[in-house]
Amino acid sequence: MKIINRKRQVYLIGAGPGKDDLISIIGNKILKTADVIIYDSLVNPKILHNNYKFNNKSIKYIKVKKKRDYQSLGQISIIKLILYYNQKNLCVIRLKSGDPLLFARGGEELVELLGHDVKVQVIPGITSGISAYSYNGIPLSHRKWNSSITLISGELASSNNINEINWQNIIIGSASLIIYMGVHNLCFIIDNCKRYGKNNEIPIALIRWNTWKQQEELIGTIGTILTQIYDNNFGPPAIILIGPMVELRAIIKAKYKRFK
Ligand SMILES: C[S@@+](CC[C@H](N)C(=O)[O-])C[C@H]1O[C@@H](n2cnc3c(N)ncnc32)[C@H](O)[C@@H]1O
């Protein structure tokens, strides 16, 4: 990929699932050319620190901290911020965890910016849901075990937003589910799993801070996981995996050591 005329250019870059060297090579290269980096709270600070050490020129780093019930900067303000620096003829990088266009409002940002005739390029990142499998040595597919996966945002899963997700179709139609932002709504999700045919014995894994040093996991079943979460005080950020591949993991885990 050629990086040309970076002035007045906006890049939406995926920082990957956490570990600092899981960002793409091109993503890292473009970071070094930035004037302004606007980043989310799940971006590993080490990525920024490495960039800071490399770069002598002064780059403006702006954290737009996002939490479940509180956003220090709302979505409209983030877009205004990007436009503001773009109009100053600067190279602006919008750095997001995982892939920038998956469950990250990157889609909204891209459409808005293009609507303002801003030049935007997107650099993909490894999404946390997929790496929650592969980084931990769990195959995402295996011809004997599983050949369909559905990615779901659990944030809109509450009963107020029930129309956003057709649980019945998803649960009946997909052997494996990968749920982002689902810990707070897990009770509701589990109820739906049971209602549409997943029994209490189906395995479920929660992987928290995946690929970070402090990674933790909680393995249980549809029947046990809610009590386990409570007992272990287990909270976000976590990816929820439901399906047969979690069982395969028990076989693999004995011999597999993940890369650190
Ligand atoms: C706003 S979404 C961002 C998703 C991101 N764009 C991606 O592709 O991974 C934030 C959610 O992603 C998941 N997530 C992101 N990074 C994670 C990590 N390192 N470990 C576990 N879950 C993570 C969590 O479910 C978290 O609530």
PDBQT file of the ligand as one rigid body, heavy atoms in Angstrom, charges set to zero:
ROOT
HETATM    1  C1  LIG A 301     -16.134  -1.300  21.293  1.00  0.00    +0.000 C 
HETATM    2  S1  LIG A 301     -15.793  -3.008  21.093  1.00  0.00    +0.000 S 
HETATM    3  C2  LIG A 301     -14.381  -2.927  20.087  1.00  0.00    +0.000 C 
HETATM    4  C3  LIG A 301     -14.201  -4.147  19.222  1.00  0.00    +0.000 C 
HETATM    5  C4  LIG A 301     -12.974  -4.041  18.344  1.00  0.00    +0.000 C 
HETATM    6  N1  LIG A 301     -13.188  -3.125  17.253  1.00  0.00    +0.000 N 
HETATM    7  C5  LIG A 301     -12.500  -5.379  17.788  1.00  0.00    +0.000 C 
HETATM    8  O1  LIG A 301     -12.549  -5.581  16.559  1.00  0.00    +0.000 OA
HETATM    9  O2  LIG A 301     -12.063  -6.216  18.586  1.00  0.00    +0.000 OA
HETATM   10  C6  LIG A 301     -15.116  -3.356  22.680  1.00  0.00    +0.000 C 
HETATM   11  C7  LIG A 301     -15.333  -4.807  23.050  1.00  0.00    +0.000 C 
HETATM   12  O3  LIG A 301     -14.440  -5.627  22.319  1.00  0.00    +0.000 OA
HETATM   13  C8  LIG A 301     -14.015  -6.699  23.138  1.00  0.00    +0.000 C 
HETATM   14  N2  LIG A 301     -12.559  -6.555  23.331  1.00  0.00    +0.000 N 
HETATM   15  C9  LIG A 301     -11.756  -5.660  22.759  1.00  0.00    +0.000 A 
HETATM   16  N3  LIG A 301     -10.468  -5.895  23.105  1.00  0.00    +0.000 NA
HETATM   17  C10 LIG A 301     -10.496  -6.962  23.929  1.00  0.00    +0.000 A 
HETATM   18  C11 LIG A 301      -9.504  -7.717  24.600  1.00  0.00    +0.000 A 
HETATM   19  N4  LIG A 301      -8.207  -7.425  24.497  1.00  0.00    +0.000 N 
HETATM   20  N5  LIG A 301      -9.890  -8.776  25.348  1.00  0.00    +0.000 NA
HETATM   21  C12 LIG A 301     -11.184  -9.137  25.426  1.00  0.00    +0.000 A 
HETATM   22  N6  LIG A 301     -12.162  -8.461  24.817  1.00  0.00    +0.000 NA
HETATM   23  C13 LIG A 301     -11.827  -7.401  24.071  1.00  0.00    +0.000 A 
HETATM   24  C14 LIG A 301     -14.778  -6.599  24.443  1.00  0.00    +0.000 C 
HETATM   25  O4  LIG A 301     -15.939  -7.387  24.292  1.00  0.00    +0.000 OA
HETATM   26  C15 LIG A 301     -15.062  -5.133  24.507  1.00  0.00    +0.000 C 
HETATM   27  O5  LIG A 301     -16.176  -4.876  25.310  1.00  0.00    +0.000 OA
ENDROOT
TORSDOF 0
